[in-house]
């Protein structure tokens, strides 16, 4: 997958809407791509989102995230999605 294409992991996730294993693999990659693209275009917004990433994961852990209901599952909360987002932030600053 091309990390400069923000939608590549999302498009891959759409191919497996109810496959939790694939969502768990592709979700963190999508976090990385999204954060990299946002940070590249707007470093201040990237910084705000970076700070919010652990809170988003915590909300997923306690079931308060809006994702995962309906036609497509989301990845389960993980440290990988946090670390991938941080990696995307660093790459977006370069």
FENQUIRA-V986492 format. One record per residue. RES is the residue in three letters. PHI is phi in whole degrees, 0 to 359 (999 if undefined). D_LAST is the distance of its C-alpha to the last C-alpha in Angstrom with 1 decimal. Layout:
{{RES	PHI	D_LAST} {RES	PHI	D_LAST}}
//
This chain:
{{UNK	999	19.5} {UNK	273	16.6} {UNK	291	13.7} {UNK	277	12.6} {UNK	265	16.2} {UNK	301	16.4} {UNK	264	20.1} {UNK	297	20.6} {UNK	291	21.2} {UNK	298	23.2} {UNK	297	25.3} {UNK	295	25.9} {UNK	299	27.0} {UNK	295	29.4} {UNK	288	31.2} {UNK	231	32.2} {UNK	298	33.0} {UNK	246	35.4} {UNK	266	34.1} {UNK	300	32.9} {UNK	299	31.7} {UNK	292	29.4} {UNK	298	28.1} {UNK	292	27.3} {UNK	283	25.4} {UNK	277	23.5} {UNK	304	23.0} {UNK	299	20.3} {UNK	295	18.4} {UNK	297	18.8} {UNK	302	17.4} {UNK	296	14.2} {UNK	297	14.0} {UNK	299	15.0} {UNK	296	12.7} {UNK	297	9.6} {UNK	293	11.2} {UNK	298	12.5} {UNK	295	9.5} {UNK	298	7.8} {UNK	276	11.3} {UNK	206	12.4} {UNK	303	10.5} {UNK	294	14.1} {UNK	294	15.4} {UNK	302	12.7} {UNK	296	13.8} {UNK	296	17.4} {UNK	294	17.2} {UNK	300	15.6} {UNK	296	18.7} {UNK	274	20.9} {UNK	303	20.0} {UNK	297	22.6} {UNK	290	25.2} {UNK	300	24.8} {UNK	296	25.4} {UNK	297	28.3} {UNK	298	29.8} {UNK	296	29.7} {UNK	297	31.5} {UNK	262	34.3} {UNK	82	34.6} {UNK	260	33.5} {UNK	281	30.7} {UNK	288	31.9} {UNK	286	30.5} {UNK	92	32.5} {UNK	249	35.7} {UNK	96	37.0} {UNK	284	36.1} {UNK	227	32.8} {UNK	288	32.1} {UNK	250	28.8} {UNK	292	27.5} {UNK	287	29.2} {UNK	299	27.4} {UNK	203	25.6} {UNK	294	23.3} {UNK	300	21.4} {UNK	294	20.4} {UNK	290	19.2} {UNK	295	17.2} {UNK	294	15.7} {UNK	297	14.7} {UNK	296	13.1} {UNK	297	11.2} {UNK	297	10.1} {UNK	299	9.1} {UNK	299	6.8} {UNK	295	5.4} {UNK	291	5.5} {UNK	282	3.8} {UNK	285	0.0}}
//
